[in-house]
């Protein structure tokens, strides 16, 4: 049975969005708090585990805050303290690197081998590292559409040359197929 990677990718994205929304509700984000940054993490200078956020610090819940929005964020309330949230919930997305199959990659906790469709997963805010025979190339995910575009990355030219040398059919016109690890 063939797994549709785009459906899996869409489901992962939906789960990631729902988790982010849940974290925003639990941490009080949206109630005068800072919104998550592009990396999907709430940017706080201080998390108020007791009391409430007021400007850049925490005050007692019985006091009224007279300061404007700062960098402090509300932590978990006593109503939700039974929940155990990780320090951050990584958002996982899918990107594509065309014209290559068999290349290993890693990004945060995501790891795998690029298949013929060119898809790979990455954690938002984390670079992706492509690896072939102990040679690594680290780039920002989604920056390069084709394996041949990687030559423009720092250290990319030698990396792409190595990929071309390892192409199983020696025909880059049909993309690069690497031997299985």
ChimeraX attribute file (.defattr): number of C-alpha atoms within 10 A of each C-alpha:
attribute: neighborCount
match mode: 1-to-1
recipient: residues
	/A:1	3
	/A:2	4
	/A:3	7
	/A:4	8
	/A:5	13
	/A:6	11
	/A:7	10
	/A:8	12
	/A:9	18
	/A:10	13
	/A:11	12
	/A:12	17
	/A:13	16
	/A:14	15
	/A:15	14
	/A:16	18
	/A:17	15
	/A:18	12
	/A:19	15
	/A:20	20
	/A:21	13
	/A:22	13
	/A:23	19
	/A:24	19
	/A:25	13
	/A:26	18
	/A:27	20
	/A:28	20
	/A:29	19
	/A:30	11
	/A:31	12
	/A:32	15
	/A:33	22
	/A:34	18
	/A:35	17
	/A:36	17
	/A:37	10
	/A:38	10
	/A:39	13
	/A:40	18
	/A:41	19
	/A:42	20
	/A:43	17
	/A:44	17
	/A:45	12
	/A:46	17
	/A:47	20
	/A:48	21
	/A:49	16
	/A:50	15
	/A:51	17
	/A:52	24
	/A:53	27
	/A:54	24
	/A:55	19
	/A:56	16
	/A:57	17
	/A:58	19
	/A:59	15
	/A:60	13
	/A:61	11
	/A:62	8
	/A:63	10
	/A:64	10
	/A:65	15
	/A:66	8
	/A:67	11
	/A:68	10
	/A:69	15
	/A:70	17
	/A:71	18
	/A:72	21
	/A:73	30
	/A:74	23
	/A:75	20
	/A:76	22
	/A:77	17
	/A:78	10
	/A:79	8
	/A:80	11
	/A:81	12
	/A:82	9
	/A:83	11
	/A:84	8
	/A:85	11
	/A:86	7
	/A:87	7
	/A:88	11
	/A:89	14
	/A:90	21
	/A:91	21
	/A:92	22
	/A:93	19
	/A:94	19
	/A:95	16
	/A:96	19
	/A:97	24
	/A:98	20
	/A:99	18
	/A:100	25
	/A:101	22
	/A:102	19
	/A:103	24
	/A:104	20
	/A:105	21
	/A:106	20
	/A:107	23
	/A:108	16
	/A:109	11
	/A:110	16
	/A:111	16
	/A:112	16
	/A:113	19
	/A:114	21
	/A:115	16
	/A:116	15
	/A:117	13
	/A:118	19
	/A:119	19
	/A:120	26
	/A:121	24
	/A:122	26
	/A:123	21
	/A:124	20
	/A:125	18
	/A:126	19
	/A:127	16
	/A:128	23
	/A:129	19
	/A:130	21
	/A:131	17
	/A:132	17
	/A:133	11
	/A:134	6
	/A:135	11
	/A:136	15
	/A:137	18
	/A:138	18
	/A:139	18
	/A:140	15
	/A:141	23
	/A:142	16
	/A:143	13
	/A:144	18
	/A:145	15
	/A:146	16
	/A:147	22
	/A:148	22
	/A:149	15
	/A:150	21
	/A:151	16
	/A:152	11
	/A:153	15
	/A:154	12
	/A:155	13
	/A:156	19
	/A:157	15
	/A:158	14
	/A:159	22
	/A:160	19
	/A:161	12
	/A:162	14
	/A:163	22
	/A:164	21
	/A:165	14
	/A:166	16
	/A:167	18
	/A:168	14
	/A:169	14
	/A:170	13
	/A:171	11
	/A:172	16
	/A:173	7
	/A:174	10
	/A:175	19
	/A:176	26
	/A:177	22
	/A:178	20
	/A:179	12
	/A:180	10
	/A:181	9
